[in-house]
Amino acid sequence: MILGCDITSRSGSGQAEVLRSYLSVVVPVPVLCVLMEVTVLGSGSAFPGPLRGCSAVALRLPQGECWLFDCGEGTQTQLMKSTVRAGRITKIFISHLHGDHVYGLPGLLCTLSLNCSAPPGQQGECVEIFGPVGLRLFLRVALRISSSELVFPFTVHELEPTGDQSPSTGLLDPALIACCPQLHPQEQPGRTVQLDVESECYALIEDDRVVVKAFRLYHRVPSFGFSVQERDRPGRLKVELLKELGLKPGPLFGRLKNGESVTLDDGRVLGPSEVLEPAVPGRKVCVLGDCSGAVGEGVRRACKGADILVHEATLEDGLQEKAVENGHSTPSMAAAVARDCGARTLLLTHFSQRYKPMGGAGGPEGPEEPGETRDDILELKRQAEHTLQGTDTMSVSSTPTSNDACLSIVHSLMCHRQGGESESFSKRAIESLVKKLKEKKDELDSLITAVTTNGAHPSKCVTIQRTLDGRLQVAGRKGFPHVIYARLWRWPDLHKNELKHVKYCQFAFDLKCDSVCVNPYHYERVASPGIDLSGLTLGAGPSAGLLVKEEFEGQPSHSSSEGSHSIQTIQHQPAPSHPAPPTATRPALPDTFSSPTLLPPPDAASSASSSAFPSITAGPASKKLSQLQRLCVLPFAQIHVTCGCVCGVVECVLVCVMMMCVAAAAPWPRAGGFTHSLQHQNGHLQHHPPQYWPVHNELVFQPPISTHPAPDYWCSIAYFEMDVQVGETFKVPSTCPVVTVDGYVDPSGGDRFCLGQLSNVHRTEAIERARHAELHIGKGVQLECKGEGDVWVRCLSDHAVFVQSYYLDREAGRAPGDAVHKIYPSAYIKVFDLRQCHRQMQQQAATAQAAAAAQAAAVAGNIPGPGSVGGIAPAISLSAAAGIGVDDLRRLCILRMSFVKGWGPDYPRQSIKETPCWIEIHLHRALQLLDEVLHTMPIADPQPLD
């Protein structure tokens, strides 16, 4: 396995020869013959760097001519540094029409023309150019606009791609091809080569020397690979046998070598098979363009037994998802292709500019930091070698040491992460830690040992410098360092107050040393401690820790997620077998949050619910205020009022805790007919008749939230392009619980909302380009309403969709609006829970009301302020809590979903309004319940304290 590194210099004692050993590869053959040499002129992707050029590979044939595969920007400069003579180039093969593979072609042709040595009045040898459809248009326009005259003829042969070689957005518009200018004055007509269905290859060249074929690859635009197969060579003459037969070296030897029969002096006829050794198989070189996979069996057939296979490896294995999303490969993917084809030598090229070249003095970012290694690119070679050897790149058997490259260590540690955080956040957190420990080799070895053995072997403290506030910032998020790494490698659902250091840890976070130990196996997870406030107690239990506010600083729960740069993408893979509700990456909060006072409580008497959630009991009014303020980190809690006179305690809770609500927990009878109780301000109970809703796949029957009749339409769907709504809002009747949103054009409606048939008279050029994404939507998604108003989504498209869902945020343990959820094809997942939404409505509405009342009372002087004797400082701003409005509550009843494109820090789009195709789903039953909540909430005037 060889890395394709560029030529960097032709001067210096021995420098050029050392580097040339990496870039020039001689194709092996069983017998000595004329060399066939592969030279990597450019091994970089996207753009030329100071030490690495864009894609270009030269193949020097035994006859002396040179063939060029791809011609990125700067190829001429690389030719000057190499031993390849530009004047010997007779054929050029372009894999695809991305700029880093074709921008250098017009300039190269002009340079070849200037250096052409043809006699005056005569044309030079014709240069043949092969590439995808659209290459003729590119060359004709570039040469005509620049008024470039060539002194030699050229011809362009185009390969007709198939529709499955790229997304629909990557295919050229036929109207654009139809307006192609006339032939260039020096251009000769070329062929349009069609796919041979039987062999799944394109026949390009076939003569007595070589056979050249092309095959299909999958990329963002149609891409191709090329196979150059030599004809078999005749074997050696058996000279000793010929001498025994009385033949002397001369013309007869040549005739026998060429496969002709000769007649000896005694009349015997001597055939070539009698005096020739077995034929020497022809050599085969295969060069693949950018791809994330093959299309059909053409690659396997054309590249079988290749002596050299040139394959791209843009990103390392740890970034495989990102590589595939952009149509590229990783070293292990390239090695798998080489192994399947039985290739003798794998040559990796097309590296991201983030990887530093071998022998370079740092990458584009400049010199490396202390402790940072230069040879990151060698890690790509190591990954491919592991795959070729049949081992997993991330296997524990290949555990690195502190002497290995940073990238190698990061890869090994990444494979042991528990999956609670996104891949990009995890990688940046681990990279940051490894670089900090590069100078502490013993501690880095301890970290590697602890993580790769899951704590089976004892390990020392792994320390980093403590910051002023004790928090570590990674990828724009701040958190306690020992919690961050314990989440990555041990408990993805961990909270900061659940860790306790082991006795032998000398630098534990709680010890307040200048250094902090982040060894995840130097901490134990314990249940969150209970808070004893005499009569006001919080029972401790396994779920109590789940109530503590998320330790990372995030967005307020009542604010919109748009424009936030802290949104993270959470991935949801399809279930391996039958569809089932999604499994959260952390235990879900229990479903027994109580309603505020004066509102109908949800299933508070459910045996499963009440046992799963700790309760707070309000008793005597004498409380420890310092302990009471510790409750301010609890976003929700269930409070049972067990005595009649608790106004003092309740007012403290409203002013200081804010997010907590007082509830009267009236049990619902389970026997006989179903009724539920509603306690109003006057204390009277009203009984309402039951209303049963269909419940699918539920183990326990849940009573309806409201007796109000169901709305006529269970949801309405609006379609947007960027920030512009297109078409009318689509309403789904309650009689149709399943609706499909797809990219097709059926206008009949019913249970299908077809986005392809919508038109936009105000469409801009940017949105016009976005319309092409509708073919990308394909079968789209299926929305299903279950029970009283829960919503499930099934991704029918061939591409993932991106969803903003407060329910999924909660299931993943994130703040509402803090994440974007990527739902993969065939996945079936719940995205909205009506009961949870109803609870959040009640709690936020009660919070806003309590905050407004407390704010008004404080202004009136009825409540002591923080500066007064015995004053209590609120945990959050009163004005912030009082600022919760109807729009904030309405967002709880809305789902947003983007097709094709995601948004957030992992993507160039920071808001869903920057994505080309997205929908907004308004859930009518939830809006109906919100209306009830707003109408039921009383407006109480602040009363003076006794």
N, C-alpha and C positions, 0 to 999 in steps of 0.2 A: 504494500500500500504506500503510495507516494503522494506528497503534498505538492500541488502545482504552484510554485512560487515564481514571481517575476524576475526578470533580469534587472539588476539595479546598477550595474557598472560593467564596463569593458576594460577598465584600466586597473592598475594596482597589482602588486606582486601576488599572484595566486588567488586574488579575490574573485575574479570572474570565473575561474575554473571551479572553485568551490561552489559558487552559486549555481553554475550551470549544471552541476550534478543534480540539482533539484528540479530544474525546469526542462532539461532535454532528456528524453527517455528513448532508448534504443529498443525496438521491438525484438524480443528474443526469437531465434529460429534454431532448429536442430543442427544446421550446417552453416559453415561460413559463407556468407554471400554479401551482396551490397546492402548497406544499412538502410533502414527505414526509421526515420527519427521524428519524434513528437516534441515540439517546443512550446511551452506555455509563455505567450507574450503578455497576457494580462489575466490575473486571477482574482480581480476584485469585482464587487457588485455595485450597482447603482451609479457610482461616479468614480473617476480616477483619483487616486490619492497620491501623496508624495512618494510612496514606496510601493504602490500597487496599482497597476493599470486596469482598465476595463477588459471585459471578456475578449479573448482572442487566442486561438490555438493554431499553430502551424504544423503541417504534416509534410515532411520532405520524403519524396518517393525515390526509389532506387535509380530512376532515370534522370534525376536531377531537378525535376520540376517540383514546385511547392504548391500545396493547397492550403487555403486559409479557412478556418471555421470561426465564424463571427468576427466582427470588426468594430469593436467599441471605440469610443473616443480616446485618442492618444495612441492608437495602434502603430502609427508611423514612427512615433518616438521609440516605442519598444522594438520595432524592427531594426532601427539604427543601432540599438544596444546589443542586438543578437547577431548570430552568425547566419541568420536567414537572409537571403538576398531578395529584396522586394521585386526585382525584375524577373524572378523565376516563378512568380505567382501566376498560375494559369486558370485556376478555378477557386471560387469563393462560395462558401456555404453559410447561409444565415439561418440560425435556428428559429428566431422569432423577431418581431418588430419592435421590441423595447429598445429605448435609446442607448442603453449601455451595451448593446450588441450590434447596433447598426449605424450609429452616428459617425463613426470613423470611415464608413465606406465611400461616400462621395469624395472626401479629401484624398483617400488612398488612390482612387482611380485617377484623380488629377495628378498626383505625384508620379504614378506609374507612367502617365502620358508625358510628363516633363522629362523623365529619365529614359524614355523609350529609345532604344538604339537602332530602330528600323531605318534603313537607307531612305534618303529623301525621295518622295513620290511613292513610297511603298508603305502599306499599313503593317503594323505589328501583328503578333499572334492574337487571335480572338480570346478574350477572357470570358469564361462562362460563370454565371452567377446563379445560384439556386437559393430559393427562399419561399416563404409563405406568400399567399395572395396579398397584394398591396405593396410588394417590394418594387415592382415596376413603377407604380405611381410615385413612390418615395424618391426613387432615383431620377425619374424624368423631371419632377418638379424641382428637386435640389439642383440638378445640373443646368436646367433651363434658367432658373431664377438667378443663379450665379454666373450665367453665360460661360459655362465651362466647356471648352472644346477638347476633345480627345483625339489622339493620333492613331489609336488602335480601335478595332471594333469590339463590342461587347454584346452579350445576349443574356437575357434574364429568363430563367425557367421558374415558373411559379407552381407551388404545391397547393392543391385545393384542400383546405382543412375540412374536417367533419364537425358537426355541431356539438359533439361531446368532448372537444378538446379544451374548452374554456367555458366560463359562464357566458350567458347571452350578452352581457355588457362588453365582453372582450372581442366579439365578432365585428368585423368591419361592415359598415352599411353598404349594401350592394349599389345604391345610388352613387356613393362616393367612388367606387371602383369603376362604375360606368362612365364617369366623367374624366377618366384618365387621359392625359395629353397624348399627342401622337408620338411616334418613335423619335428618339434622339437621333441627330444626324449620323452618329456612329453606332447606333444600336441596330442589331439584327433581330428579326422576329424570334421569339422563344416559344417554348412549349408550356402548356398548362397540364401538369401531371396529376392524374386522378389516382385514388387509392385502389390498389389491387385487393379485392375483397378476399380472395383465397389466401394470399400470403400476408395480408394486412400490412403491406409495405408499399412504398412508392419506388418504382424502378427509374433510377436517374441515369446511370452510366453502366454500360456493359460492353467491354471490348476484350481483346486477347490478353490484357494485363490485369485489369481489376473489374470488380462489380461493386457498384455503389448503390445503396438503398437508403431510403428515409423511412422513418416510422413515427407514429404519433405519440405526443406527450401531453400531459394536462398542466396548464398554467393559466394565469390571468388572461392571457391572449393565446391563440393557437401556437403551439411550440412543437418543434420536431427534433429528432436525433438522426444521426447519419452513421452508416456502417460502410467502411471501406475494406473490401475483401480481395486479397490478391488471388490470382489464379494459382493452382498448384504448379510447382516447378518440377521439371524432370529430375530424376535421381542422378547420382553420379555414375559415370561409366565404370565398368569393371575392367580397368586397364590391364591387369595381370591376365585376365581371361582372354582379352583381345590379343595380347602378345602371344599367348599360347596357341591361338588360332592363326598366328602368322600375320596379323594386321599391325601396321605401324601407324603412329599418330599422323593424321592428315585429314583430307576431306571426308573420308569414310567415318571417322570419329564424329565429325560434325553432323553428318547425316543421321547417324544412329542417335546422337544426342537430341536431335530435333524430332525423333520419333519415326524416321524412315527406315525401311528395310534395305539391306544391301546384299549383293551377290558376290560371293567369294570366288577366287580363281578356280577352285575345284567344282564350282557350280552350286555349292550350297547357298541357300538363302538364310541370312542371319537377321532375325527380327530384333527390334529394340528391347523387347521385354526380356530377351535372353541375356543382354549385356548391361542392362541398367538396374541400378538399385531402386528401391521403392521411391515413389514420387515424394517430394518435400511439400507438405501442406502449405498453402499460402497463408500469409500473416493477415490478421484482421485487427483493425483499429476502429473503435466506436466512440463517437463524440455526442453526448447528450446535451441539449439545451436546458434552459430553466424548466423545472418541473416539480410537482409534488406527487407524481405518480405516472404510470403508463396508461395508455388507452389501448385496449385490446391486447393481443398476443404478439404484436409486431416487434416489440422490444426484445422479448424472450427469443423469438426466432432469429431476428437479425443479429443479435449480440451473442448468441450462443458460442461459447469457446473463444471469446475475444482475447487477443493477446494484451491489449490495453483498452480499458474502459474509462473514458473521461466523464466524470459526473460532478454535478454541482453539490456543494455542502455549505449553504449560505449561513445557517445558524447551528449552534450546538444542540445536542439531544434534549437538553433541558428546556429549550424553546421550540420544541417540535410543533406545538399547537399554533404558535405564531407563524412559524415557517410555512406550515401547510395552509394556513389562512391566506398567506400572501403568495401561494403557489410555488413554494420552494421546498428544499429537502434539507435533511440533517445528515451528518456522517453515517449514522447507523442506517438510515434509509438508503443512502448510496451504497453502503456495504451490502445491504440485503439484495439490492439489484445485481451487484457484481457476483454475489454468491449464487443467486438463482440462475444467472447466465453462465456460470462457470468461467468467469474471466480470470486471466492469469495475473494481471496487474490492474489495480484501481488507482486512478489519478484524480484527486480531489481538486476542484477549482471553485471560483465564484464565491469567495469568502466575503462576509460582511466586513465593512471597513472598521468595525469595532475591534477586530482581532489584529494583533500586532504581527507584522511579518517576522520571519525568522531572521535574526541578524540585524533587525532594525533597531533604531534608538527610540522606541516608543511609537505609538500609533498617531492618528490625526489629532488626538488630544494633547500631544506633546510628551515629554519625558515621563516615565512612570514614577509613581510615588514611592517613598521608602517602603521596602518590603513587598512591592508589587513586582510580579514576574513579567518578562517580556514575551516569553514564548507561549502565549495563550493559544496560538494556532496549533501548537503541538497537541493540545488537548483534543482537537478535532480529529487528528490522526489516531490518537489513542482510542477514541470512541469507535471509529470505524474498524480498527484492528480487533477490538473486543467482539464486535458483531461478526467479523470474518472468522474469528476463532470459535464462534458458537457460544459466546458467553454474553451475559447481560452487562451493558455498560454500567449499570447502577448496582451491580451485585456487590454483596458485602465481601466476597472473596477478593475483590479488587480494591479493598479499603486503602485509601491514600495515607500518606504521612505528612507531617508538617513540611517536609522537604519538597513536596510536589507543588505543581502550579496551583495558584488560587482557584482557577476555574475547575480544576480536577477535584479539589476538596469541596467546593460548592456543589458540584454535581453529586458527589457521594452523599453529602448531608441532605441535599434536596430530596433524595429518594426515600428518606426516613420521615419526612414531614407528615403530619396527620391530616392535612387537608382542610383545616378550619379557615385558613386565610387563602386569598387568591395566590396563584402561582407567581405573579409578578411581585407582589408584596413579599412573599416568602423568599424569593431569590434575592431581592434587594436587602432584606434583613440579614440573610445568611452571608451575603457578600460583604456587607458592612462589618459583621463580626469577624469573619476570617481575615480581612485586611487589618483590623485592629490587633489581631492575635498573631500576625505573621512574624513579629519580632519576639513573641513569647512561644517558642516552639514546644516547650514542655506542656504549656497550658493548651495549645492548639491540639497536640496529640491527645491530651486528656479529653478534650471535647469530642474529637473524632472517635475515640474509644467508647466514650459514654453513649454517644448517639448511635453509632453503628452496631453496638452490642445491646442496645436497649437497657443500659444500666447493669448488665450482668457482671461487669468487672468494675472494681473500685476505680474512682477517678478523682483527681485533685480539683481544686477550685479553678474556675475559668473566669478571669476577672477583666472588667473594663473600667475606665475612669467614671466615677460618679459625676453627673452634671449638677448644676446649681439647684435645679428643682427636682432632681432625682429621676427625671423622665428622659427617654431616648426617642429621638425623632427619626422615623424611617418612612420614606415615601410620602412625606407631608403629614404623617400621623404621629402623635406623641403617645407614649405609654411607658410603663415601668419595664425596664429591660428584662428582669427575671421573669416577668409575666409574659412578655412577648415570646421569648424562646421556649418557655414551658408550654405555651399554646402551640407553637410550631411543631414540637417534637413529642409532646406527651398528651396534653388535654386541650383539644380545640375549643371546648366550651368553658374554659377556665375564666374565673374572675379574680381580681387582684386581692381580695380578702380571703381567698381560699388556700393560700400557700403558707406553709410553715417550713422553715429551713431545718435540715437535719443537724444533729448535735455537732458533727465534725466539720461543718462548713464554717470557715473562719472569716469569710467576707460576705455573709448573707446580707440581703438588702436591709433587713430590719436592724442590723448591727451598726448602721450609720458609719461605716468605714469610708475612706476616700475611694476605695475600689469596690465594685459590686460583683458578686459571683452570679454568673448567668448559666451555670451548669444546671440543666433541667433536672438532673438526677440528684442534686443537692437540696431539693425541695420536695415536700410531701403535700398532697392535697387533703385538706380537712374541710369538714362542714362549717359553714359560716356560723360564727358565734351568735347566740341569742342575745337580745337586749332586754334586760330586766328593768322595767321602770315601775317597780312596786306593783300597782294595779294594771298599768299599761305594758303588756308584755308581748314580745314577739317570739313565738315558739320556734325553736331551732329544729331543723330537719334537713334532709338531703336537698330539698328544693329551695330552701331559704336562700342559699347563695345565688340562685338564679334571679332573685329580686334586686340584687345590687346593681346600681347604674353601671353601664358599660364603661370600662376603665379608659378606653380611648376617647379623646375629645372629639365629638362629632357634631352633627347638625342638630338644632333643636327639633323636637319631635313634631312641633306644630308648623314648621316652615316647609316651603316647597323645596324639592331637590334640584330644581333647575338652576343652572349656573354654578352649582357647587362643584368644586374640584376634588372633593374627597369621596366622590361616589366610587365604589368598587364593584367589579363585575364578579358575580357568583355564578358558577356553572352548575347546570342541572342535566345530568346524563339520562338517557332513556333507561327505563327499567329493564333488567335482563330477561324477564319472562312476562307474566301477565301484568297489565296495568295495575298500579297500586298507588295509594297516596304517597307523596314524596317523603323521604326520610331526611329529617333535618340534620344538619351537621352539628347541632347542639341540642340538648333537651329543650323541648318547647315549654314556654311558661304555662302553668296549669290554667285550666279554663274555669276558675272559680273567682275571678275578680268580681267584687260586689258592685252594685250600682250605687250612685249617690243617693242621699236621702231624698225621699219623695218621688223616686222613680221605680218602676217595676224591676225587681231583682231578677236576673237570669237564674238558671237552675242552681240556686244556692244550696238547696237541700240534697242535691245529688250525692249519693254516697261516694261515688268515685271521685267527685270533685272535692268535697269537703275534706276527705282524707288526704288529698294530695297537696293541699295548700295550708300553710300555717295561718293561724288567726291571731288578731290583736284584740285583746279584751280591755275595754275602758272601765276603770274602777274609780277609786278615790281621786279627788282633784289635786292632791299634793303630788307633784312630779318633780323629777330632776331635770331641769331645763337643758343642762349640758348634754345629757343622754338623749333627750327628746330631739335635739338638733341632729343627732346621728341618723334619725329616720329620714332626713331630707334627701338622702341618696336613693331612697326607694321610689321608683317611678309609679308603682301601684301597690296597693295592699288591701286586704280584707279586714274590716273593722266590725266587730260585734259589740253593740251597746248592751251591757248587761245590768245597768242600773238606771234609775229614772233621772237622777240629777248629775249630769256629766257635762254641763255647758262649759265649764272652765276648761276641761280637757279638750273638748271638741274645738273651741275657739283657738286654743294653742295649736292644734293640729292644722286648722285652716290657715292660720297666719304663717306658721313656721314651716310646715311640711308642704303645703300647696298642692302637690300631686296626689295626696291621699284624700279619700272620700269617706264620709260617714254613712253607714247603711243600716237599715233595720232589716235584719235577716229573718223574715217571716217564712217558715217552712211551708212547702207546698205538699198537700196530701197526695199520696201515691195510690191509695186504694180507691176502687170504684171509679166513678167518672172524674174526668180531669177538670180542675178549676185552678186559676192562679189568682193571687191576691195582689192588690195594688194599694199602698198606703199613701194617702194624700196628706196635705198639710194639716187638715183638721182631724186626722187620725182615723177617719172612717175607712172601711174596707169596701171595695166594690168588686163584685164577681162578674166575670165575663164568660160567655159561652166559649167552649173549646173550638179551635180551628186547627185541623190536622193537615200537615204538609207531607208530601211524599219524601221519604228519606231513603237514599241509596247507599248500600254497603255500610250502614251504621250499625254498630253492635248494641248501642244503648239508645232507646227512644228519647228524643229531646222535645220538650213542648215548644210550641211556636213562641216567638219573641213578642209578637203583637197580634191582637185579634182583628186588626184593621184588614179589610179585604186586600188581596194581592193586586198589584197594579196590572193594567191591561198589557203592558209591555215590560218585560223583565230587564231589558237593557236597551241602550241606544249607542250606536257606533258612529263616530265621525272620523273621516279619513283626511290626513294632512300630508302635504308635500312641503318639506322644510317647515316654515311657520304659516303656511297658507292652507286653509281648509278647502278641500276639493269636493264638489258634489254636495248633495243633501245628506243630512244625518239619517242613518239607517236604524229603524226601530225594529226590535225583535219581539214578537208577541209572546205572552206567557204560555200560550198553547204550543210553542215551539221551543223546547228547552235546549236544543242543540242547534247552533248556527255555525256556518263555515265562512271564513273570510279568506278569499283567494285572489289571485292575480288574473283571473280570466274575465270574460266579457259578457256573461249571461245577464241581461237586464231584468229578468223576471222577478227577482227578489225572493221572497219566501224565506227559506232557510239558508240562503246564500247571499253574501254581500260581495260582489265581484268588483274589484278595484280597477281592473283593466279597462272597463267601459266608461270610466269617469273622465271628463274633460275639464280643462282649466283655461279659461280665456285670458287670464292674467299670468299665464305661465312664462317665466323668464328662461333665459338660456340655461342657467344652472338647473332649474327644475326640469327643463326639457331633457337634459342629460339624466336626471334622476328618474324620469319616466321609464327609461330602459330597465330600471331595477324591478319593474313590475313582472317582467318575465322571470326574474329571479325569485319572486315570491312563490310562483308555481301554485301548488295545492294549498299553500297558506297554513292557517291554523283553524282548529275547531274549538269553539267555546261551548261549554256545557254547564247549565244551571242545575244544581242538585239541591234537594231539600228545600228549605225556605228561601235560600238565596246564595248558597255557596257556589263558587265558580271554579271549574277545572279547565285546563287548556291542554290540548293535544297538538303537537307540532307535526303537521302533515307535509311541510315543505322539505326540500332536500337541503335546506340551509337553516342554521339556527336563527331563532328570534330572540329579541331582548325585551324583557318585561320589567316594569316598575310596579312593585306590589308591596304594600305595607305588610301583608300577611307573610310573604316570603322573607321580608326583612326580619320580622319577629321570629320566624322559624330558624333563621340563620343567626339569630342573636344580635342583629344590627339595629341601630336606631332607624325609625321610620324615614324613608327617603334616602337612606345612606348607601344603598347598593342598587346595582342593575343586575338582573338575573338573566343569564344566558341559558336558554332552553334548547336543547339539541333535537335534531330530527327524531321522530318517533317517541319522544318523551311525553308522558302523560302526568300532569302535575297540578296540584291544587294551588290557585293563586289568590283566592279570596274566601274569607270565612266571615259569614254574616254576624255570628255571635261575637266574635272578637271585635269586629268593626263597631258593633253596637256598644260594647263595653268602652271602647276608646272614645266614642262620641260622648257617652255619659260622663266619663271621667274628665275629658278635656272641657266639656261644657261646664261641669261642676267646678273645675279648677278656675276657669275664667270668671265664673260668677263669684266664687269665694275670694279670688284675688281682687276683683273690682269692689266687693263689699269691704274687704280689709283695707283697701286703698282709701276708700271714702271714709271709713271709720278713723283711719290714721290721720287723714286731713282734718277731720272734725275733732281730733284730740281724744277720741274714746279709747284708743289703745296705746300703751306706752311705746315709744320708739326705741331703736337700738341704743341710742345714747342715754336713755333714761335708766334709772335704777331698776334692775330686774327686766330691762328690755331684752327682746329676742331678735337677733338678726335673721331675716329670712334667708333661706338657702338660695332662692332665685329672686330675681327682680319682680316686684309686684306689677310693675308696668309691663314686663315681658309676659307674665301669665295673664294679665288682664287684656293683653293685645290679641289673644286668640279670637279669631272672628269666624264668621260663617264660611268664608272661603277655605279657611284652614280645616274646618270640620268636613266640608264638602269633598276635599281631596281624599278623605278616607274612603269615599264611595266611588272612586275613579281608578281605573287601570289604564296604563299606557304601555303600548307595545310597538316596537320598531322592527320592521323587516329588513333583512340584508345587513344593515349597519348598526353597530353598537355605539355607545357614548360613554364618557367617563375618562379617567386618567389613562386607561389602556388604549384609548382611541383618540384620533385627532379631533373628534367632536365632543364638546363638553356638555352639550344640552341635547335633549331629544329633538328640539326644534331645529337642529342642524342636520338631522338625518333625513334622507330623501323620501322615505315612505313609512309612515307610522299612523297608528290609530289610537283614539281615545275612547274608552268604554265607560259609559255612565251606568251604574247599577241602580235601577229604579227602586227596588225593595229597600236597599240601604238608604237611598235618599228619602224614601217614605218614612223610615224609622228616624232619620235625622230630623225630619220635620216634626215628628212626635216629641222628640227630645227637646227641641227648641220651644215647642208650645208648652210642655209640661214644666220646664224649669221656672220656678217662681222668682220674682224680683223682690228680695227682702231688703228693707231699709236697715242700715247699721244701728244696733241698739247700744246704749252706753253700758259699760261694765259696772257691775255692782262693786 
